[in-house]
Amino acid sequence: MRVAMIGTGYVGLVSGACFADFGHHVVCVDKDAAKIAALKRGEMPIYEPGLADLVAANARVGRLTFTTDLKGPVAEAEAVFIAVGTPSRRGDGHADLSFVYAAAKEIAAAVSGFTAVITKSTVPVGTGDEVERIIRQARPDADVTVVSNPEFLREGAAIQDFKHPDRIVVGTDDERGRDVMNELYRPLYLNQAPIIVTSRRTAELIKYAANAFLATKITFINEIAELAEKVGADVQHVARGIGLDNRIGGKFLHAGPGFGGSCFPKDAVALAKTAQDHDAPLRLVETTIAVNDARKRAMARKVANALGGETRGRTIAVLGLTFKPNTDDMREAPSIPLIAALQDMGAKVRVYDPAGMEQAKAVLTGVTYCENPYVCADKADALVLVTEWEEFRALDFDRLKKAMARPLVVDLRNVYRPDEMARRGFDYVSIGRPKQRS
Ligand SMILES: NC(=O)c1ccc[n+]([C@@H]2O[C@H](COP(=O)([O-])OP(=O)(O)OC[C@H]3O[C@@H](n4cnc5c(N)ncnc54)[C@H](O)[C@@H]3O)[C@@H](O)[C@H]2O)c1
């Protein structure tokens, strides 16, 4: 099948490369000429494990190409995906749909023959109706069906998630639309990925409900962690104790510094706004957003408390900047408000991240970027672990301790064991676990 992917960001590039790998002919389109030029040279615009090889292999056999010009690929395609960004609209937090609607207009002008226009971007309920209206108004003659197909991949495991999804959600009432989707995802039926075919509006709501639920689950365990600290319990054991219950499940029960990333924060806010507009407020989601914002700000106070309240002139080493490991995505990363608040408190901040430092430079100023964890820890009064990259699990603690001015570790991801850190001579503060003094 011929596919045009409009928007070659995280979702567009991963989806395009995976569809090509399934055997389809995919053209990835983007307005960003520098991004397309880089992709043509074989350079990846994002850090995602396995992506460079997948793109190279499919480009080599001619199934995956890149362009800035939408017209030709859309005219030839039977399936046109919209995978452009839907960021928070400045001011009110609603999803900004201007990129989606602009893409719909351009697609309308270019389509030829029967075409399924498939929205992969995360969009509020009713957006598919508006995309259809835009296309029909511009081109009453066009033979188009508009389908919703939200994407659930996780950054850092995007290819695995795309190729082995828990489910595929398809929103359409149109038989021809369903046929196109069946054809596109046929290789996954062989792996028996469940497919849910439902109405377009239901598919749109499924995506937001999923993200809001996961954000709520994280926030729940974060609040339990606060309580655990006050009552002398261990949140890790609580998470395991409840997570082994199949009705609850163990995933997304890791207490930490609050959720960030390109999806949860903006999607939770957009869903809450949609719900208010329809006079069906989602108070749980509204509270989740507020609790999470407060938590991110509270992390700097946690570090300050570990330092006995004295932060002015202190040097703080921060390990991990990206919102989670295995990505270079800095969008809404908890490290950003943490570092800003530490700077406001007069601390000097040194940072290290295995993949995110280039992206971080656009959002974090006044920090010292270091080449490895040990340089980062040099003369530090505290070391704060913010993102649980694999390489931080096996640090040389003797070397770290020698480098630091004071052996204090604040672990916002509960990567280390309190008893072991104490044995190695560190003061150790973590999330929702009893404090350890060396
Ligand atoms: N990143 C994720 O993990 C993830 C997961 C699931 C769903 N989503 C959703 O997928 C959508 C895309 O997210 P992303 O992270 O890939 O965004 P992104 O910002 O990484 O990429 C969007 C791309 O679209 C391009 N673009 C915008 N308008 C265009 C147009 N008219 N024609 C061609 N290209 C255009 C931009 O230049 C950019 O490269 C969003 O709605 C997001 O919520 C993201």
PDBQT file of the ligand as one rigid body, heavy atoms in Angstrom, charges set to zero:
ROOT
HETATM    1  N1  LIG A 501       5.846  11.614  21.149  1.00  0.00    +0.000 N 
HETATM    2  C1  LIG A 501       5.117  10.623  21.605  1.00  0.00    +0.000 C 
HETATM    3  O1  LIG A 501       5.579   9.785  22.365  1.00  0.00    +0.000 OA
HETATM    4  C2  LIG A 501       3.679  10.465  21.164  1.00  0.00    +0.000 A 
HETATM    5  C3  LIG A 501       3.009   9.258  21.417  1.00  0.00    +0.000 A 
HETATM    6  C4  LIG A 501       1.684   9.114  21.012  1.00  0.00    +0.000 A 
HETATM    7  C5  LIG A 501       1.043  10.175  20.377  1.00  0.00    +0.000 A 
HETATM    8  N2  LIG A 501       1.706  11.350  20.157  1.00  0.00    +0.000 N 
HETATM    9  C6  LIG A 501       0.989  12.418  19.450  1.00  0.00    +0.000 C 
HETATM   10  O2  LIG A 501       1.429  12.420  18.097  1.00  0.00    +0.000 OA
HETATM   11  C7  LIG A 501       1.450  13.760  17.578  1.00  0.00    +0.000 C 
HETATM   12  C8  LIG A 501       2.840  14.098  17.073  1.00  0.00    +0.000 C 
HETATM   13  O3  LIG A 501       3.719  14.084  18.182  1.00  0.00    +0.000 OA
HETATM   14  P1  LIG A 501       5.321  14.110  17.990  1.00  0.00    +0.000 P 
HETATM   15  O4  LIG A 501       5.907  13.928  19.336  1.00  0.00    +0.000 OA
HETATM   16  O5  LIG A 501       5.682  13.190  16.877  1.00  0.00    +0.000 OA
HETATM   17  O6  LIG A 501       5.489  15.641  17.498  1.00  0.00    +0.000 OA
HETATM   18  P2  LIG A 501       6.799  16.345  16.916  1.00  0.00    +0.000 P 
HETATM   19  O7  LIG A 501       6.706  17.758  17.354  1.00  0.00    +0.000 OA
HETATM   20  O8  LIG A 501       8.000  15.523  17.259  1.00  0.00    +0.000 OA
HETATM   21  O9  LIG A 501       6.601  16.267  15.325  1.00  0.00    +0.000 OA
HETATM   22  C9  LIG A 501       5.617  16.938  14.601  1.00  0.00    +0.000 C 
HETATM   23  C10 LIG A 501       6.183  17.220  13.215  1.00  0.00    +0.000 C 
HETATM   24  O10 LIG A 501       5.148  17.686  12.354  1.00  0.00    +0.000 OA
HETATM   25  C11 LIG A 501       5.719  18.634  11.447  1.00  0.00    +0.000 C 
HETATM   26  N3  LIG A 501       4.636  19.412  10.831  1.00  0.00    +0.000 N 
HETATM   27  C12 LIG A 501       3.796  20.308  11.385  1.00  0.00    +0.000 A 
HETATM   28  N4  LIG A 501       2.912  20.760  10.476  1.00  0.00    +0.000 NA
HETATM   29  C13 LIG A 501       3.178  20.124   9.317  1.00  0.00    +0.000 A 
HETATM   30  C14 LIG A 501       2.598  20.132   8.018  1.00  0.00    +0.000 A 
HETATM   31  N5  LIG A 501       1.506  20.893   7.716  1.00  0.00    +0.000 N 
HETATM   32  N6  LIG A 501       3.139  19.364   7.053  1.00  0.00    +0.000 NA
HETATM   33  C15 LIG A 501       4.195  18.589   7.328  1.00  0.00    +0.000 A 
HETATM   34  N7  LIG A 501       4.793  18.513   8.548  1.00  0.00    +0.000 NA
HETATM   35  C16 LIG A 501       4.284  19.269   9.530  1.00  0.00    +0.000 A 
HETATM   36  C17 LIG A 501       6.672  19.415  12.324  1.00  0.00    +0.000 C 
HETATM   37  O11 LIG A 501       7.644  20.094  11.555  1.00  0.00    +0.000 OA
HETATM   38  C18 LIG A 501       7.268  18.296  13.188  1.00  0.00    +0.000 C 
HETATM   39  O12 LIG A 501       8.444  17.762  12.602  1.00  0.00    +0.000 OA
HETATM   40  C19 LIG A 501       0.975  14.642  18.720  1.00  0.00    +0.000 C 
HETATM   41  O13 LIG A 501      -0.415  14.839  18.607  1.00  0.00    +0.000 OA
HETATM   42  C20 LIG A 501       1.282  13.817  19.954  1.00  0.00    +0.000 C 
HETATM   43  O14 LIG A 501       0.443  14.141  21.045  1.00  0.00    +0.000 OA
HETATM   44  C21 LIG A 501       3.013  11.501  20.515  1.00  0.00    +0.000 A 
ENDROOT
TORSDOF 0
